[in-house]
Amino acid sequence: MAHAENEVTIHSPASEVYAFLADGLNNPKWRSGVQSISLKEGASGESGAVYSQTLTGPKGRPIQGDYRITDAEPGRLLGFQVVAGPARPSGTYALAEQADGTRVRFSLDLKLPVLMRVFDSLVTRTMESEVAQLRNLKDVIEAG
């Protein structure tokens, strides 16, 4: 299984960090690979909501990366499952209120089919690059 994880402390309350993350329309503000995104179905930030997003893929080609929110616990946990595109990882943002702000842990997991396991290290590097963008999230939220 490919796995990547990163953690950062954001100097804002967990409720604000969660609200920003739960609204998928904020993704282009901090995730560099998001070309476009829209709410496809459901209510923004709620479990079951589906966001349609176009991502920058290999060689700059656009690829679909639609995802569904699977867990929505305001101020604590936001989970999702990618439902369209060549790779379909699941991910979570786990939030914990601290004296100096909110600790955010972003993790991605992808179970590769047997025939795709030769690409495990490449997929893991791509996922590590994605979770590393938490630094951008911190900058955007703290800048207000």
C-alpha positions as CSV (number, residue, x, y, z in Angstrom):
1,M,0.0,0.0,0.0
2,A,1.3,3.5,-0.9
3,H,1.1,5.9,2.0
4,A,2.1,9.5,2.7
5,E,1.6,11.7,5.6
6,N,2.5,15.2,6.8
7,E,1.6,17.4,9.7
8,V,1.6,21.1,10.4
9,T,0.4,23.5,13.1
10,I,-1.8,26.4,11.8
11,H,-2.3,29.4,14.1
12,S,-6.1,29.4,13.8
13,P,-9.0,27.7,15.6
14,A,-9.8,24.1,14.5
15,S,-13.3,25.3,13.4
16,E,-11.8,27.8,10.9
17,V,-9.3,25.3,9.6
18,Y,-11.9,22.7,9.2
19,A,-14.4,25.0,7.4
20,F,-11.6,26.0,4.9
21,L,-10.7,22.4,4.2
22,A,-14.3,21.2,4.0
23,D,-15.1,23.7,1.3
24,G,-13.4,22.0,-1.7
25,L,-13.7,25.2,-3.7
26,N,-10.8,26.4,-1.6
27,N,-8.4,23.7,-3.0
28,P,-6.9,25.9,-5.8
29,K,-5.8,28.4,-3.1
30,W,-3.4,26.0,-1.6
31,R,-3.0,22.9,-3.8
32,S,-0.9,23.8,-6.9
33,G,-2.1,20.9,-9.0
34,V,-5.8,21.9,-9.0
35,Q,-6.7,23.5,-12.3
36,S,-10.5,23.7,-11.6
37,I,-13.0,22.4,-9.1
38,S,-16.8,22.5,-8.7
39,L,-19.4,21.0,-6.3
40,K,-20.9,18.2,-8.4
41,E,-23.5,16.9,-5.8
42,G,-24.5,17.2,-2.2
43,A,-23.9,20.0,0.2
44,S,-20.6,21.7,0.5
45,G,-18.4,20.1,3.1
46,E,-20.9,17.5,4.2
47,S,-20.5,13.7,4.0
48,G,-21.5,12.5,0.6
49,A,-20.7,15.7,-1.2
50,V,-18.8,15.1,-4.5
51,Y,-16.4,17.6,-6.0
52,S,-15.4,17.4,-9.6
53,Q,-11.8,18.5,-10.1
54,T,-9.3,18.7,-12.9
55,L,-5.7,18.2,-11.9
56,T,-2.4,18.7,-13.6
57,G,-1.2,15.2,-14.5
58,P,1.9,13.8,-16.0
59,K,3.5,16.1,-18.6
60,G,1.0,18.8,-17.7
61,R,-1.9,17.0,-19.1
62,P,-5.3,17.5,-17.3
63,I,-6.7,14.5,-15.5
64,Q,-9.9,14.0,-13.4
65,G,-9.5,13.7,-9.7
66,D,-13.1,13.8,-8.5
67,Y,-13.6,13.0,-4.8
68,R,-16.4,12.2,-2.3
69,I,-16.4,13.4,1.3
70,T,-16.7,10.2,3.4
71,D,-16.3,11.6,6.9
72,A,-17.2,15.0,8.1
73,E,-16.7,15.7,11.8
74,P,-16.5,19.6,12.2
75,G,-13.3,20.7,13.9
76,R,-11.9,17.1,14.1
77,L,-11.9,15.0,10.9
78,L,-12.5,15.3,7.2
79,G,-12.2,12.1,5.1
80,F,-12.4,11.6,1.4
81,Q,-12.2,9.0,-1.4
82,V,-11.1,9.9,-4.9
83,V,-13.8,8.5,-7.2
84,A,-12.5,9.4,-10.7
85,G,-9.0,9.4,-12.3
86,P,-6.1,7.1,-12.7
87,A,-5.3,6.8,-9.0
88,R,-8.0,6.7,-6.3
89,P,-6.5,7.2,-2.9
90,S,-8.4,7.8,0.3
91,G,-7.3,10.6,2.5
92,T,-8.0,12.2,5.9
93,Y,-7.3,15.5,7.5
94,A,-7.2,14.9,11.3
95,L,-7.4,18.2,13.3
96,A,-6.5,18.7,17.0
97,E,-6.9,21.9,18.8
98,Q,-3.7,23.0,20.6
99,A,-2.8,26.1,22.7
100,D,-1.0,27.6,19.7
101,G,-3.6,26.7,17.1
102,T,-4.6,23.6,15.3
103,R,-2.4,20.6,14.4
104,V,-3.4,19.2,11.0
105,R,-2.3,15.7,9.9
106,F,-3.0,15.0,6.2
107,S,-2.6,11.3,5.2
108,L,-3.2,9.6,1.9
109,D,-3.4,5.8,1.3
110,L,-3.7,3.9,-2.0
111,K,-4.0,0.2,-2.4
112,L,-2.4,-0.6,-5.7
113,P,-3.6,-3.6,-7.8
114,V,-1.0,-6.4,-8.0
115,L,0.0,-5.5,-11.6
116,M,0.6,-1.8,-10.6
117,R,2.8,-2.5,-7.5
118,V,5.9,-1.8,-9.6
119,F,4.8,1.8,-9.5
120,D,4.6,1.9,-5.7
121,S,7.6,4.2,-5.2
122,L,6.5,6.6,-7.9
123,V,3.0,6.8,-6.5
124,T,4.3,7.3,-3.0
125,R,6.5,10.1,-4.2
126,T,3.5,11.8,-5.9
127,M,1.4,11.4,-2.7
128,E,4.3,12.8,-0.6
129,S,4.4,15.8,-2.8
130,E,0.6,16.3,-2.3
131,V,0.7,16.1,1.5
132,A,3.7,18.4,1.6
133,Q,1.4,21.2,0.4
134,L,0.1,21.5,3.9
135,R,2.7,24.2,4.2
136,N,0.7,26.2,1.6
137,L,-2.5,25.6,3.6
138,K,-0.8,27.0,6.7
139,D,0.4,30.1,4.8
140,V,-3.0,30.8,3.1
141,I,-5.1,30.4,6.3
142,E,-2.7,32.4,8.5
143,A,-2.6,35.2,5.9
144,G,-6.4,35.5,6.3
